[in-house]
Amino acid sequence: GEPTVKTTRIFSALCAVVISLGSAASNAAFESRLSGLAYYDTVLDITWAANANINGQMNWTDASAWVGGLTLGGIDGWRLPSLDVDGSGTPVDCSAGSVPGCDDNEYGYLFYEEGLNSSNEDVFANIEPGFYWSETLDSVFPSLRWRFNLGLGANTGVQDTANTTTPTHYAWAVHDGDVPVNAVPVPAAVWLFGSGLLGLIGVARRRKQG
């Protein structure tokens, strides 16, 4: 028979739930870490800095030194993204979409599979329309490093190599695996206050015992 008003309302409610779940799933790959300073990528099992351009344009040597000394939310151990995680020597080309092994290319997966670029930043900020350095070296020429273009236009999604002295590329910090949700170190002043308080408690106890 004809659907009742009640049946129609139940169906509409179920559709709304399905739609809301679908929209939630679109952002499910990124989970906030370090009080919003970073986001954990549940697919690639790496943590991306929330700001995709913390330190401006650099050559590869400076970018590598900068990210190696970076501390973000009390966490160190950051690196440049890899285009060849398994070290095979040949970065996977993800441009065709749903490419087997694309997750071996961290920039490629971010751009082609997760749909992020300079015009669609999702939870991130300052994704620049240009080339980003990777940590991946060219297997033939040691003076070259792989790079990836996260912008739109002529160089959309291009990955190739460039000389390490090229000064006009960006650097995005990533961290292997997950990091604590809110790993903010306790300031030194708090430690001093705590140790001083413990000292006063000890003095008071000795006086009481005496």
Residue frames as qw, qx, qy, qz and C-alpha x, y, z in Angstrom:
[[0.000, 0.884, 0.467, 0.000, 0.00, 0.00, 0.00],
 [0.212, 0.837, -0.062, 0.500, 0.88, 3.69, 0.11],
 [0.516, 0.029, -0.536, 0.667, 3.56, 4.63, 2.67],
 [0.347, -0.829, -0.434, 0.062, 2.19, 6.21, 5.81],
 [0.027, 0.931, -0.166, 0.323, 3.40, 9.54, 7.16],
 [0.681, -0.639, 0.357, -0.008, 5.17, 7.68, 9.97],
 [0.888, 0.090, 0.316, 0.323, 6.95, 5.37, 7.49],
 [0.476, 0.773, 0.056, 0.416, 8.00, 8.36, 5.37],
 [0.258, -0.904, 0.254, -0.226, 9.41, 10.14, 8.44],
 [0.821, -0.403, 0.380, 0.137, 11.38, 7.04, 9.49],
 [0.797, 0.382, 0.251, 0.394, 12.79, 6.69, 5.96],
 [0.215, 0.899, -0.055, 0.378, 13.76, 10.37, 5.89],
 [0.519, -0.788, 0.319, -0.090, 15.46, 10.06, 9.26],
 [0.884, -0.125, 0.364, 0.267, 17.43, 7.02, 8.09],
 [0.619, 0.644, 0.138, 0.428, 18.53, 8.91, 4.96],
 [0.091, -0.941, 0.173, -0.277, 19.68, 11.81, 7.11],
 [0.733, -0.564, 0.373, 0.074, 21.74, 9.45, 9.27],
 [0.854, 0.199, 0.314, 0.365, 23.34, 7.85, 6.22],
 [0.382, 0.826, 0.040, 0.412, 24.17, 11.27, 4.72],
 [0.331, -0.888, 0.263, -0.183, 25.66, 12.51, 7.99],
 [0.840, -0.333, 0.382, 0.194, 27.75, 9.37, 8.33],
 [0.749, 0.469, 0.230, 0.408, 28.99, 9.81, 4.78],
 [0.154, 0.908, -0.098, 0.378, 30.02, 13.41, 5.40],
 [0.587, -0.734, 0.337, -0.054, 31.75, 12.43, 8.64],
 [0.907, -0.037, 0.320, 0.271, 33.64, 9.66, 6.85],
 [0.572, 0.749, 0.030, 0.333, 35.06, 12.14, 4.32],
 [0.016, 0.830, -0.383, 0.406, 37.18, 13.73, 7.08],
 [0.892, -0.436, 0.064, -0.100, 37.70, 10.57, 9.13],
 [0.848, 0.286, -0.199, 0.399, 41.25, 10.11, 7.82],
 [0.304, 0.479, -0.318, 0.759, 42.57, 13.07, 9.83],
 [0.603, -0.664, -0.436, 0.067, 42.45, 13.15, 13.64],
 [0.020, -0.906, 0.180, -0.383, 43.57, 16.19, 15.62],
 [0.828, -0.209, -0.290, 0.432, 46.79, 15.87, 17.60],
 [0.479, -0.074, -0.178, 0.856, 48.94, 18.19, 19.76],
 [0.045, 0.656, 0.418, -0.626, 46.00, 20.51, 20.47],
 [0.511, 0.804, 0.261, -0.156, 45.45, 21.12, 16.75],
 [0.089, -0.776, 0.483, 0.397, 49.10, 21.61, 15.79],
 [0.054, 0.299, -0.886, -0.350, 49.07, 18.34, 13.84],
 [0.815, 0.116, 0.072, -0.563, 46.73, 15.75, 12.34],
 [0.432, -0.236, 0.867, 0.072, 47.12, 11.98, 12.35],
 [0.588, 0.316, -0.460, -0.586, 46.46, 10.34, 8.98],
 [0.745, -0.162, 0.573, -0.302, 44.79, 7.04, 9.83],
 [0.886, 0.453, 0.016, -0.100, 45.33, 5.71, 6.30],
 [0.583, 0.643, -0.406, 0.286, 49.05, 6.40, 5.92],
 [0.802, -0.498, -0.226, 0.241, 49.80, 6.03, 9.65],
 [0.487, 0.133, -0.124, 0.854, 51.75, 9.29, 9.77],
 [0.150, -0.811, -0.416, 0.384, 51.12, 12.63, 11.46],
 [0.403, 0.556, 0.230, 0.690, 51.14, 15.80, 9.35],
 [0.174, -0.261, -0.282, 0.907, 51.88, 19.24, 10.80],
 [0.245, 0.740, 0.580, -0.236, 48.67, 21.29, 10.62],
 [0.155, 0.886, -0.141, -0.414, 50.58, 24.18, 9.03],
 [0.884, 0.307, 0.260, 0.239, 51.90, 23.07, 5.64],
 [0.509, 0.627, -0.070, 0.586, 54.27, 26.03, 5.37],
 [0.592, -0.734, -0.202, 0.264, 55.83, 26.74, 8.75],
 [0.545, -0.549, 0.206, 0.600, 59.21, 27.97, 7.54],
 [0.323, 0.809, -0.151, -0.468, 58.76, 29.36, 4.02],
 [0.840, 0.523, -0.144, 0.009, 60.69, 28.48, 0.87],
 [0.481, -0.678, 0.540, 0.131, 64.05, 26.75, 1.23],
 [0.503, 0.463, -0.703, -0.197, 66.55, 24.66, -0.63],
 [0.869, -0.168, -0.444, -0.143, 66.57, 20.95, 0.23],
 [0.548, 0.133, -0.584, 0.583, 69.57, 21.11, 2.59],
 [0.133, -0.230, 0.344, -0.901, 68.00, 23.86, 4.67],
 [0.727, -0.215, -0.204, -0.619, 64.61, 22.12, 4.61],
 [0.816, -0.053, -0.568, 0.096, 66.13, 18.87, 5.83],
 [0.348, 0.127, -0.549, 0.750, 68.04, 20.64, 8.63],
 [0.351, -0.264, 0.122, -0.890, 64.97, 22.63, 9.65],
 [0.813, -0.221, -0.280, -0.460, 62.62, 19.66, 9.89],
 [0.733, 0.032, -0.610, 0.299, 65.25, 17.58, 11.69],
 [0.237, 0.059, -0.514, 0.822, 65.44, 20.20, 14.45],
 [0.402, -0.393, -0.231, -0.794, 61.71, 20.91, 14.63],
 [0.075, -0.198, -0.862, 0.460, 59.83, 20.50, 17.90],
 [0.365, -0.286, -0.358, -0.810, 56.07, 20.76, 17.61],
 [0.731, -0.463, -0.118, -0.486, 53.85, 20.58, 20.67],
 [0.564, -0.591, 0.552, -0.168, 56.72, 19.08, 22.63],
 [0.914, 0.114, 0.383, 0.067, 57.33, 16.38, 20.01],
 [0.041, 0.695, -0.559, -0.450, 60.50, 16.06, 17.91],
 [0.495, -0.034, 0.849, 0.183, 61.49, 13.45, 15.31],
 [0.570, 0.691, 0.222, -0.385, 59.81, 15.16, 12.34],
 [0.477, -0.139, 0.645, 0.581, 60.92, 14.55, 8.75],
 [0.348, 0.349, -0.335, -0.803, 60.09, 15.48, 5.17],
 [0.851, 0.211, 0.289, -0.384, 57.42, 13.35, 3.44],
 [0.369, -0.287, 0.809, 0.357, 58.54, 10.39, 1.33],
 [0.655, 0.413, -0.237, -0.586, 57.65, 9.53, -2.25],
 [0.705, 0.260, -0.658, -0.056, 59.16, 6.07, -1.80],
 [0.632, -0.577, 0.321, -0.405, 58.31, 4.71, 1.65],
 [0.979, -0.111, 0.174, 0.001, 59.38, 1.14, 0.87],
 [0.304, -0.714, 0.516, 0.363, 62.72, 2.29, -0.57],
 [0.825, 0.309, 0.455, 0.127, 62.25, 0.54, -3.91],
 [0.381, -0.282, 0.369, 0.800, 63.94, 3.42, -5.72],
 [0.006, -0.271, -0.607, -0.747, 60.93, 4.16, -7.91],
 [0.254, 0.206, 0.440, -0.836, 58.21, 6.48, -6.58],
 [0.263, 0.455, 0.846, 0.088, 54.71, 5.32, -7.50],
 [0.102, -0.079, -0.275, -0.953, 52.78, 7.55, -9.91],
 [0.147, 0.377, 0.803, -0.437, 49.35, 8.03, -8.30],
 [0.190, 0.252, -0.142, -0.938, 47.91, 10.29, -10.98],
 [0.331, -0.124, -0.779, -0.518, 45.58, 7.66, -12.48],
 [0.592, -0.318, 0.194, -0.714, 43.66, 7.36, -9.18],
 [0.911, -0.198, 0.242, -0.269, 43.18, 4.21, -7.06],
 [0.568, 0.583, -0.578, 0.048, 46.68, 3.10, -8.02],
 [0.924, -0.303, -0.211, 0.103, 47.93, -0.06, -6.25],
 [0.732, -0.131, -0.162, 0.648, 50.72, 0.89, -3.87],
 [0.124, 0.773, 0.111, 0.612, 49.90, 4.60, -3.99],
 [0.582, -0.808, -0.047, -0.078, 50.19, 4.73, -0.19],
 [0.810, -0.125, 0.038, 0.572, 53.94, 4.26, -0.75],
 [0.295, 0.367, 0.137, 0.872, 53.93, 7.88, -2.01],
 [0.174, -0.516, -0.602, 0.584, 52.87, 10.14, 0.87],
 [0.116, 0.380, -0.078, -0.914, 52.43, 13.30, -1.19],
 [0.243, -0.005, -0.741, -0.626, 50.81, 11.41, -4.06],
 [0.240, -0.423, -0.871, 0.064, 48.28, 9.76, -1.78],
 [0.067, -0.512, -0.404, 0.755, 47.50, 13.04, -0.04],
 [0.161, 0.345, -0.273, -0.883, 46.94, 14.79, -3.38],
 [0.375, 0.060, -0.707, -0.597, 45.24, 12.16, -5.55],
 [0.398, -0.286, -0.872, -0.016, 43.49, 9.89, -3.05],
 [0.234, -0.543, -0.597, 0.542, 42.65, 12.27, -0.20],
 [0.217, 0.782, 0.463, 0.358, 42.04, 15.22, -2.53],
 [0.344, -0.830, -0.103, 0.427, 44.18, 17.83, -0.77],
 [0.563, 0.378, 0.184, 0.711, 45.87, 20.70, -2.59],
 [0.208, -0.036, -0.175, 0.962, 46.37, 24.45, -2.31],
 [0.363, -0.223, -0.242, -0.872, 42.67, 25.05, -3.07],
 [0.803, -0.368, -0.313, -0.348, 41.30, 22.27, -0.84],
 [0.135, 0.533, -0.679, 0.486, 43.16, 22.29, 2.46],
 [0.688, -0.375, -0.617, -0.078, 40.56, 20.39, 4.54],
 [0.628, -0.734, -0.216, 0.142, 41.79, 20.55, 8.17],
 [0.688, -0.133, 0.042, 0.712, 45.21, 21.94, 7.21],
 [0.058, 0.958, 0.098, -0.264, 46.45, 25.47, 6.59],
 [0.009, -0.840, 0.410, 0.355, 48.87, 27.19, 4.19],
 [0.760, 0.120, 0.565, 0.299, 49.18, 24.47, 1.55],
 [0.012, 0.676, -0.264, -0.688, 51.13, 26.44, -1.03],
 [0.791, 0.567, 0.165, -0.161, 50.55, 26.26, -4.82],
 [0.292, 0.783, -0.548, -0.044, 54.03, 25.06, -5.63],
 [0.765, 0.202, -0.601, 0.109, 56.62, 22.33, -5.24],
 [0.656, -0.660, 0.273, -0.244, 57.28, 20.65, -1.89],
 [0.208, 0.551, -0.804, 0.084, 60.49, 18.86, -1.01],
 [0.946, -0.229, -0.143, -0.177, 60.49, 15.18, -0.08],
 [0.517, -0.657, 0.545, 0.064, 63.16, 13.19, 1.73],
 [0.900, 0.193, 0.380, 0.088, 63.45, 10.83, -1.26],
 [0.161, -0.652, 0.497, 0.549, 66.71, 10.98, -3.19],
 [0.725, 0.537, -0.272, -0.335, 67.16, 10.20, -6.85],
 [0.934, -0.194, 0.293, 0.071, 68.48, 6.66, -7.23],
 [0.785, 0.420, 0.100, 0.443, 70.96, 7.73, -9.95],
 [0.303, 0.587, -0.129, 0.739, 71.99, 11.30, -9.12],
 [0.493, -0.405, -0.594, 0.490, 72.69, 11.96, -5.40],
 [0.123, -0.092, -0.102, 0.983, 72.47, 15.73, -5.88],
 [0.378, -0.241, -0.418, -0.790, 68.77, 15.46, -6.78],
 [0.177, 0.154, 0.818, -0.526, 65.72, 15.01, -4.55],
 [0.034, -0.480, -0.791, -0.378, 62.14, 14.20, -5.48],
 [0.129, 0.147, 0.255, -0.947, 59.57, 16.96, -5.20],
 [0.074, 0.513, 0.845, 0.133, 55.78, 17.19, -5.54],
 [0.069, -0.165, -0.112, -0.977, 53.56, 20.07, -6.66],
 [0.002, -0.434, -0.827, 0.358, 50.49, 20.58, -4.46],
 [0.193, 0.412, 0.052, -0.889, 49.11, 23.49, -6.47],
 [0.612, 0.556, 0.552, -0.104, 46.68, 23.72, -9.35],
 [0.300, 0.843, -0.224, -0.387, 47.40, 24.65, -12.95],
 [0.627, 0.595, -0.488, -0.121, 50.16, 23.53, -15.30],
 [0.263, 0.408, -0.828, 0.281, 52.10, 21.65, -12.60],
 [0.745, -0.312, 0.147, -0.571, 49.13, 20.05, -10.86],
 [0.938, -0.207, 0.247, -0.127, 50.28, 16.91, -9.09],
 [0.665, 0.617, -0.398, 0.137, 53.63, 16.85, -10.89],
 [0.738, -0.592, 0.300, 0.121, 56.37, 14.80, -9.24],
 [0.755, 0.554, -0.195, 0.291, 59.93, 14.92, -10.49],
 [0.741, -0.352, -0.146, 0.553, 63.44, 15.65, -9.23],
 [0.146, 0.953, -0.041, 0.261, 65.26, 18.92, -8.62],
 [0.544, 0.359, -0.466, 0.598, 68.73, 19.94, -7.52],
 [0.536, -0.539, -0.544, 0.356, 69.08, 20.24, -3.75],
 [0.299, -0.180, -0.093, 0.932, 70.25, 23.85, -4.16],
 [0.099, -0.532, -0.525, -0.657, 66.90, 24.98, -5.63],
 [0.108, -0.018, -0.530, 0.841, 65.77, 27.65, -3.12],
 [0.381, -0.076, -0.106, -0.916, 62.10, 28.07, -4.02],
 [0.568, -0.217, -0.754, -0.247, 60.44, 24.93, -2.64],
 [0.554, -0.548, 0.181, -0.601, 58.36, 24.43, 0.49],
 [0.301, 0.164, -0.907, 0.246, 58.70, 21.87, 3.28],
 [0.710, -0.402, -0.123, -0.566, 55.89, 20.07, 5.11],
 [0.075, -0.412, 0.832, -0.365, 56.77, 18.31, 8.35],
 [0.847, -0.168, -0.332, -0.380, 55.49, 14.79, 9.00],
 [0.324, -0.494, 0.734, -0.336, 56.05, 12.31, 11.81],
 [0.399, 0.063, -0.898, -0.173, 56.12, 8.52, 11.60],
 [0.318, -0.356, -0.863, 0.167, 53.05, 6.92, 13.18],
 [0.316, -0.820, -0.390, -0.276, 50.76, 8.56, 15.70],
 [0.251, 0.287, -0.453, 0.806, 51.73, 11.10, 18.36],
 [0.114, -0.410, -0.740, 0.521, 50.00, 11.85, 21.68],
 [0.065, 0.786, 0.564, 0.246, 46.76, 13.81, 21.38],
 [0.118, -0.960, 0.003, -0.253, 47.96, 16.62, 23.65],
 [0.837, -0.151, -0.156, 0.502, 51.69, 16.18, 24.27],
 [0.095, 0.881, -0.091, 0.454, 52.48, 19.66, 25.61],
 [0.619, 0.059, -0.554, 0.554, 55.54, 19.68, 27.92],
 [0.449, -0.810, -0.338, 0.166, 55.24, 21.00, 31.46],
 [0.241, 0.870, -0.171, 0.394, 57.00, 24.41, 31.62],
 [0.570, 0.185, -0.559, 0.573, 60.22, 24.59, 33.62],
 [0.194, -0.404, 0.292, -0.845, 58.61, 27.10, 36.01],
 [0.820, -0.298, -0.137, -0.469, 56.00, 24.53, 36.95],
 [0.848, 0.022, -0.463, 0.257, 58.70, 21.96, 37.75],
 [0.283, 0.314, -0.449, 0.787, 60.50, 24.51, 39.91],
 [0.490, -0.394, 0.114, -0.769, 57.30, 25.41, 41.70],
 [0.908, -0.190, -0.289, -0.235, 56.54, 21.74, 42.30],
 [0.725, 0.106, -0.496, 0.466, 60.00, 20.93, 43.65],
 [0.025, 0.371, -0.356, 0.857, 59.89, 24.00, 45.90],
 [0.687, -0.356, -0.042, -0.633, 56.50, 22.96, 47.24],
 [0.909, -0.099, -0.403, 0.050, 57.78, 19.47, 48.01],
 [0.470, 0.267, -0.479, 0.692, 60.74, 21.03, 49.84],
 [0.299, -0.402, 0.224, -0.836, 58.43, 23.13, 52.02],
 [0.861, -0.269, -0.209, -0.378, 56.34, 20.06, 52.82],
 [0.803, 0.063, -0.483, 0.343, 59.49, 18.21, 53.87],
 [0.171, 0.340, -0.418, 0.825, 60.58, 21.08, 56.15],
 [0.569, -0.378, 0.056, -0.728, 57.13, 21.24, 57.74],
 [0.913, -0.164, -0.351, -0.123, 57.17, 17.49, 58.44],
 [0.624, 0.169, -0.510, 0.567, 60.61, 17.66, 60.07],
 [0.110, -0.378, 0.312, -0.865, 59.50, 20.52, 62.29],
 [0.758, -0.319, -0.110, -0.557, 56.41, 18.58, 63.32],
 [0.895, -0.053, -0.421, 0.135, 58.47, 15.51, 64.12],
 [0.419, 0.267, -0.465, 0.733, 60.95, 17.58, 66.09]]
